[in-house]
């Protein structure tokens, strides 16, 4: 199945700014994260799709190549190529000839595959960082046979077919000359070993599936779409090769009160009519705790005040933070008693304002509406 256009996946145009791309990804990631959208069986695939789109479009170099080549760029997006030939031309030869195309050797140590894990974190964990643990399923060396695949106490000998190389060679004559086709040894499955009795724990594989707890240090200032690499925490290598890496992709949960915009934080704070008219000093919640803020006399609803340095720390920049923007909302009083209403009428009269109060009851107004009054 062909891949969808990355801009279409995120729901943005090709002229979208980096901030617009980030906002679109955060929205889509929250919508499709499997832990949030448990009722949609396709949520996990959609989440991977939007994450892949963001990883390309958020990188200026990858985005430029994508805009030029689309999904056909063979060098883009982590070296995997757009069509899934993860190892480049060698794997293309493997598709046709079943082996190491043109003499490519696969008998030596091989690095383990990288793993990726999506981690949901709270708003303040993203802001200030945290230490957490994740449980990762991965292949590890079998403790029973120490990775040999053989039952303890039994012999492991060299495969007689491939002589320990794990590969078989076939010489093919072509109009261009002789070509050596190397394929995985069918006798030993590429291990190069002959096992007399298989290990009862791993059934001869030399590896078992385990769930391993790994500590993750979340740096202060991360946002949805950011990722970190934990070297050597991926899949085990083959034939003595090193382990792959683990990549943690963060998804930040929304906060009930604060809204993040890059490194800045926005919030709405209600004030009374009297506070807005006469001025006051109020307490405002910030991600650091409560701080005092002055409301000048005559403050209008929608006025925005800035609290410098009370925003999100910049990622990998010590002692540098965004700001908090406080949006004031003037609350209109309700359920006034007669005395309070008289005082407001006196205030309006003293300011030269005319009031036109509705004194008819609800039933009278409803009756008038039906009669056309």
N, C-alpha and C positions, 0 to 999 in steps of 0.2 A: 504494500500500500504506500503510495507516495505521500511525502510529508506535506503538511499544510504550510502555507506562508507564515513565517514567524510573526510578521506584523498582524496578520489576521488572528493568529493564536492569542496575542495579547490585546487585540481590539484597538490598535492604534494605527495612525497613518505613518507613511514613510518619512514624513517631516517631523515626527514626534521628537521632543527633547528628551535628554536622559532622565530628567525628573518625571516626565509624563510616562516614560517606559517603566520606571521604578514603581510609580503609583499604580499603573495598570497591572504589573506583576503582583504587587502586594494584594490587590483586590482579588485577582484570579487565584493566587496561592491560598488565600483564606477560604475561597469558595470551594476549591477542589481538594484541599488537604484531606487525606483519607481519615484522619482522626476526627475531622469536623463533619465531613460529608459521608457518613457511614452507610447511608441508604443507597448511594449511587455506586454500583459495581464498577463503573468506568472512571471513578474519581481518581484512583491512583494513576491510571494512564494519562488522564488529563493533567494531573499535577506534574508528572514527568515532562509532558509536552510543553507546558508553560514555563517550567524551570529551564528546559533546554533553550527555548526561545529567548528567555531573559539572559541566560549566560552568553548568548551570541550578541544580542542587540545592546547589552549594557557595556560591552567591550568595543571601543572605537575601532580597533583594527579588525576584529572579527566582523563587526557590523559593515565596515567598508567592503570587505571581501564578499560578505553575503549580498550586499546591494549590487555588487558587480556580477557575481557568479551564481547567486541563489544557492540551492542545495547541491550544485554540481562542482563546487570548489573542492578539489581533492586534498587540499592542505588545511582546510578549515576545521574549527570546532574540535580541538583536542587531538588532531591527527587521525581521527577515525574515518574521515571522508564522508561525503553526504550519502553515499549509497551503501554504507555498512561494511566496506572492506577495511576492517579495523586495523590491519597490519600493512596496508599499502599494497605495492605490486606483488610482494611475496605471497600474500593471501589470494590474490587474483590468480597467480599460477597454481596455487593449491586447489582452487575451484575446478580448474581444467585438468590438472595432472595428478591431484590427490596428494602432493608432497611438497618438497621444499624448492620448487621452481628454480631451475638453473643452478643448482648446487647449494641452495640455502640450507644450512644445517639446523636441525631442530633437536639434535641429540644431547646438547649441553644443558647447563642450568637455565631455567626459565623463571623470570620474575612473576610473582603472583598477581592476580588481577586486582585492580582498584575497586573499592566499594564506596557507595554513596548512601547517606542516611539523612532523611529530613527530620529535623528536630524542632518541635514547637516550644517556644519559650515565652515567658511573660514579658510585659512591657518594661518593667523595671530591671529584669534580668538582662534584657537587651541594652538598656541604658547604662547600667553600672557593671555589667559582667557578672559571671557566676561560675562556680565549679559544679558540674553535674556528671552523672553517669548515664551511659547508654548501653543497652544490651544488643550486641551485634551477632547475628548468625553467620558463621563462616566455617570453612574447612580448616582443620588442624591435624597435625601429625598424630597418628594413632599411638596411644601410650602403650598398648599391649605389645605391638610388634616394632615399635620405634620407627615406623614408616616403611619397613621392608615389605609389608604385605603378607609375610609368611608367618605361620604358626610358630611361636617361640620354641626353640630347640630343633627345628627342622632346617633343612638345607635350602639355600638359594643359590642357583647356578646361573651361568651365562646362557642366554637364549641361543640355541644352536642354529636358528634360522638367520638372525641378523647379527650374530656374534657380539651381542651387547650394545650395538649402535641404536637399536630401536627403529631402524629403517631398513627397507628393502630397496634395492636398485634394479632398474630395468632399463636396458639400453635400447633406444628406438632409433632406427635409421630414417632420416627424412631427406628431402631434396637439398636441405641446407646443411646436412651433415648428421652426425650422430648426436642424439640428445639422451642424456641420462635422466630418467624419471625416478625420483625417490618418493616412496610412499611409506606410511606407517606400517611397521611389521605386524602382520596379521596373527602371528603366533603369540607374541607377548604383548600386543596392544601398544607398543612403543616404549615399554618399560626397560627392554633389554635384558630382562631377567626371566628365569624359569623357576617358578615356585612349586615345590612338591606338595605342600599342604598350606592352604590359605589360612590367614589369621581369622579366627572366629569373630573378632570384634569388628574389623573393617572389611571382612570378606575379600581380602587380597588387594584392596585399594590403597592401603598404606595411610589413609586419612579418614577422619570421621567428622560429622557435622556437630558443631558445638555452638553454644550461645555464650559469648564472652563479654563481660562487663568492662567497659573502657571509660576512663575518666576524660571529660571534655572541659577544657578551660575556655569559657565564653568571654571574648574580649569586650571591654566596654565600648558601646557605640555601634554594635552590629545592627543590621536591619534585615528585613525579609529579602532573601536572595543572596545575601552574603554567605560565603562559605569558608571553612578553614580546613587545612590538611593535617592529618595525624599520620606521620610517616610510619610505615611498617605495621599498621593496624588493619591492613586489608587481607586478602586471601593469601594462603601459604604458597611459596614458590615450589617449583618442580625441580627435582634432581639437584637439590642444594641451592636453588636460586633464592633470591631475597623475597620477602613478603611484599605485597602491594601496599598501597596507602588507603587510608579511609578519609573520605571527604564528608564533612558535616555541613548541610545546607540549612540555614535558619529560616523559620517562619515565625514572625512575632505576632502574638495575640493582640487584639485591640484592647484598649483600656476604657473603662466606663466613663472616665472624666477627661483624660488627656487625649489629644490627637496629635500624632507626630507628622511633621513635614520636614523631611531631611533631618537636620540636627536641631530644628526648632520645635517647640511644643506649644499647642494652642489649647485654650480652655474657655468656657463660658462661666461667668460669675454673676449671680443675680444680686441687685441692690434695690432698696426700696425707693419710692418716689421722693421721700424726705431726704435720704442719703444723697441721691443724685442732685437734688435741688440745693441743699445746704452744704454738701461736702461731708466727708467722713474719712476715718482711717479704718480699714477693714483687714481681716486676715484672709489670705489667699493660699490654697493648697498648691504646692509645687512638688516635683518629684523628689526634692530634698526634704520636704516638710513644710510647715506653715510659715509664711512671711507676711509682714505688714505692708500694706499698699495704700497710698493716699488717693481718695476720690475728690477731685476739685469740685467746688460749687458749680452748678449748672451742667454737670456731666450728662451727655445725651446717651440714649440707648444705642448700642453698637460701637461706642467708643472703644478703642483698643489701646491698652497700656502694655509697655514692654518691661519685663523683668530680666535684666542682662545677666547672662551666665547661669540661668536656671534651666537651660535646655539640655539636650543630649550631648554627651561628650563626643568629640570627633574621633573616629576610629583611627587608632595608631598615632594620635597627636595628643601628647600629654598636656594636661591643664588647659585645654581649649574646649569650650562648650558653646552650644547654641543658646538661644534666648527663649523665654516663655512669653507668649502673647496672650494677654488677658482681655477677653471680649466682654464688655459690661452689658448686661441685660437689665433694663429698668422694669421692675415688676409693678404692674398696675394693681392698686389695692382693690379687694373685693369684700363683699359682706360688710359694708360700712354701716354704722348705726346712725341714727338721726342727727346726733350732735356732730359727728364727723362730717356728715354731708353738709350740714349748715356751715361748718368751718371752711369746707372747700368752696361752697358758694360765696362766702365772704371773701375768700382769697381771689376767686375769679372776678368778682365785682371790683375789688381793689385794683386789679390789673386791667380793668376795662374789657373783660371778656364776657360774652353772653353765653349762657348755657340753655340748651333746649332739651330738657329731660323728658323721657318717656314715662308718663304717669298712668297710662291706661294698662289694665291688666292683660295678661296673655290671652285670656278667653275673649276679651273685647277686641283685641287686635286680630285674633283668628276669625271672629265673626265678621269683622270689617273686610277681611281679605276675601271671604266667600261672597259677601254682598257687593263687593266692588267699591267700598267706601274709601 
